[in-house]
Amino acid sequence: MTTPAVRRRVGASPLPIFLVLGILLPLLFLPLAAVFVFASRGGWAAFTQSLSQPDALFALRFSLMMGFATAAVNSVIGTFTAYVLSKYRFPGRDALSIVVNLPVALPTVVIGTSLLLLWGPIGLLGQFLDPLGIQPMFTAVGVLLAHVLVTFPYMLGAVRPVLDQLEVTYEEAAYTIGASRWQTFWHVILPALRNGIFTGTLLSFAHSLGEFGATVLVSGNLRLRTQTAPLYVFAQFEAGNIEGANAVAAVLAVISFVLFLFLQSFTRRRTPGGA
C-alpha cells in the first residue's frame, strides 16, 4: 500500500532531478564520455593497437598487481587495527584513531613526500639502508607502501563501524564456554565482519588502481619497471599520444565502473529492503 508521503514523493516536481542531472552532466558524465570518444576515434583496430603496446600492457598489469597486493595487505592490517581500536581502551586511542585516518585528508603528494623523506636515499631510515644496497623507493615495494598508506583508511572505515555495532553478548557467550580471545575473534567476530572486509578490500583495490599523487613520487615513473596505468596515461599525454593515453584511461574507467557497480549491487543485497 502506498502511503501519502510516498505518493507525494512520486508525484513531486521533476525539477530537482533535472537540476541534479544538469550539475552532473558537465562535472561527471561529459568528462567520462570524452575519454571514450577520444579513445575510439581511430576505431577498434587503433584502440587495440594502443593497448597492445608493451608499455601499456605492463602499466595495466602492474596496476592490477599493486591493486591486488594493496587489498590483501589492507584486509589484514586494516581489520586488525579496526579490531584494536574498537575493542581495546587505552590512553591515546582517540588520537590514534585520528592519525590512522589522516591519509584521507592529506594530499597524496604529501604522503609520497613523507615516504621519500623516511625511506629514500637521504631519508631518516633510508640513509642507513642505502649503503647496504636496500632501497625500497623507486621499486614495486615503494609503490606498494604508498598505495597501502593512501588506501588504509578505506579499509578501516568499512570494518570498524561493523565492530562498533556488533553485539558484545556474542563475545561474552564465547568466553563463558571457554573460548580464548583468538578463538572468539576467528569463530565469532570474523564471520560477522565478512561484508565489511569485502567492501573495504574492494574499495582499497579501486583506489589503488587510480592512485597517482603519491605513486609518481615514490615510483620514479620508470618505464617497464614502476610505471602504473595512471602514470602511463600522464606520460602519454605529455608525449602527445592522446589516443594511447585515452585507451588505457578508458580501460581504467571500465574496471572502476564494474567494481563500484558490483559493490553497489552487493550492498543492496545485504541491506534489508534494499532497492
Stockholm file with secondary structure:
# STOCKHOLM 1.0

chainA/1-275         MTTPAVRRRVGASPLPIFLVLGILLPLLFLPLAAVFVFASRGGWAAFTQSLSQPDALFALRFSLMMGFATAAVNSVIGTFTAYVLSKYRFPGRDALSIVVNLPVALPTVVIGTSLLLLWGPIGLLGQFLDPLGIQPMFTAVGVLLAHVLVTFPYMLGAVRPVLDQLEVTYEEAAYTIGASRWQTFWHVILPALRNGIFTGTLLSFAHSLGEFGATVLVSGNLRLRTQTAPLYVFAQFEAGNIEGANAVAAVLAVISFVLFLFLQSFTRRRTPGGA
#=GR chainA/1-275 SS CCCHHHHHHHTSCSHHHHHHHHHHIIIIIHHHHHHHHHHTTTHHHHHHHHHTSHHHHHHHHHHHHHHHHHHHHHHHHHHHHHHHHHHCCCTTHHHHHHHHTHHHHSCHHHHHHHHHHHHSTTSTTHHHHGGGTCCCTTSHHHHHHHHHHHHHHHHHHHHHHHHHHSCHHHHHHHHHTTCCHHHHIIIIIHHHTHHHHHHHHHHHHHHHHTCCHHHHHHHTTCTTTTCCHHHHHHHHHHHTCHHHHHHHHHHHHHHHHHHHHHHHHHHHHHSTTCC
#=GC SS_cons         CCCHHHHHHHTSCSHHHHHHHHHHIIIIIHHHHHHHHHHTTTHHHHHHHHHTSHHHHHHHHHHHHHHHHHHHHHHHHHHHHHHHHHHCCCTTHHHHHHHHTHHHHSCHHHHHHHHHHHHSTTSTTHHHHGGGTCCCTTSHHHHHHHHHHHHHHHHHHHHHHHHHHSCHHHHHHHHHTTCCHHHHIIIIIHHHTHHHHHHHHHHHHHHHHTCCHHHHHHHTTCTTTTCCHHHHHHHHHHHTCHHHHHHHHHHHHHHHHHHHHHHHHHHHHHSTTCC
//
